[in-house]
Amino acid sequence: MFSDIKTERLKLSQLQAADIPNIVEYASNKKVADMTMNIPHPYKEEDAIFWINAANEGFKRRTQFTFRVAINESNKFIGGMGLKVDNRFNKAELGYWIGEPYWGNGYATEAAGALIIFGFEVLNLNKIFATHLIDNPASGKVMKKNGMIKEAELVEHFRKDEKYLTVVQYRLTRKEYEERKM
């Protein structure tokens, strides 16, 4: 359906059952769960299976393009990244997580850049947006480094583990993306 996306150091491709042990290992880290909205803690094998099945269904329906992020040389799974598409409004939400052993290497920035290109060039989106928890400024840096523009701070916008969480939202419109390419 869609070919793999390759960057200088990474390969983004569809999730595989063989990834389950690494998904569980990295996603079960409380630090990873605390920095994301959708990763539960504890994270179990059933959660990984559900995620892979949802990703495969999203590809089929063209509503969610969730990729495994792997290092080119070893093809080792290091995290996940995707675009959740709203076809009615021709926009998508970018979401991602990287396993803690790989933090600080620029992998999220590199993979997000590739997915932004995919969103505008392949999916022909008009807007890509992303949010990060206010307590996760490193995620905001990923967005800024990819030319995304801060557009809102959404106070107590989500609830996770009985706590209300504030998020910062960034965007990139097609027009802004085209201007950035010049």
C-alpha positions, 0 to 999 in steps of 0.5 A, spaced: 500 500 500 505 505 502 512 504 501 517 505 507 519 511 509 527 512 509 531 517 512 538 518 513 538 514 520 531 511 520 526 507 517 519 508 518 514 502 516 508 498 518 508 495 525 510 487 525 508 482 530 516 481 531 516 488 534 511 486 540 517 484 545 520 491 544 514 495 544 512 492 551 519 493 553 519 501 551 512 502 552 512 499 559 517 504 562 513 509 566 517 515 564 515 514 557 507 513 559 508 519 563 510 523 557 504 521 552 497 521 552 495 514 550 500 510 553 497 506 559 502 504 565 503 498 566 503 497 558 502 489 557 503 485 551 495 485 549 496 493 549 501 492 543 497 487 540 491 492 540 496 497 538 498 493 532 491 491 530 489 498 530 495 501 526 493 496 520 486 497 520 488 505 520 492 504 514 487 500 510 481 505 512 486 511 510 485 514 517 491 513 521 498 512 519 502 509 524 509 507 523 514 503 527 521 507 527 527 503 526 534 504 526 536 503 518 542 499 520 539 494 525 532 495 523 531 495 531 524 498 533 525 504 537 518 507 537 512 509 534 510 515 530 503 516 526 498 521 523 491 521 525 487 523 519 481 527 519 479 526 512 473 531 513 477 537 514 483 535 511 488 535 517 492 530 521 494 530 528 502 528 529 503 523 535 510 519 537 514 516 542 521 513 542 524 508 547 528 512 553 534 508 551 534 512 544 532 519 547 537 525 546 539 522 539 534 527 534 531 520 532 524 523 533 526 530 530 528 526 524 522 521 523 517 527 525 520 531 519 519 525 514 512 524 516 511 531 515 513 530 508 509 524 507 503 528 510 503 534 505 506 530 499 503 523 499 497 524 503 496 531 500 494 534 507 492 542 508 494 542 516 498 537 521 498 539 528 501 536 534 500 537 542 505 535 547 504 535 555 507 541 558 511 537 562 515 534 556 518 540 553 523 536 549 517 534 545 515 541 543 523 542 541 521 536 536 515 540 533 519 547 533 525 544 529 520 541 524 518 548 523 511 547 526 508 554 529 506 554 537 498 556 536 495 554 543 496 552 550 490 548 552 489 548 559 487 542 563 485 539 556 485 532 557 485 527 563 489 521 564 490 517 571 485 522 574 489 528 573 487 534 568 493 535 563 495 542 560 498 541 553 501 546 548 499 545 540 503 546 534 501 546 527 504 547 520 499 548 514 500 547 507 502 554 505 507 554 511 510 548 509 511 550 502 514 557 504 518 553 508 521 549 502 523 555 498 
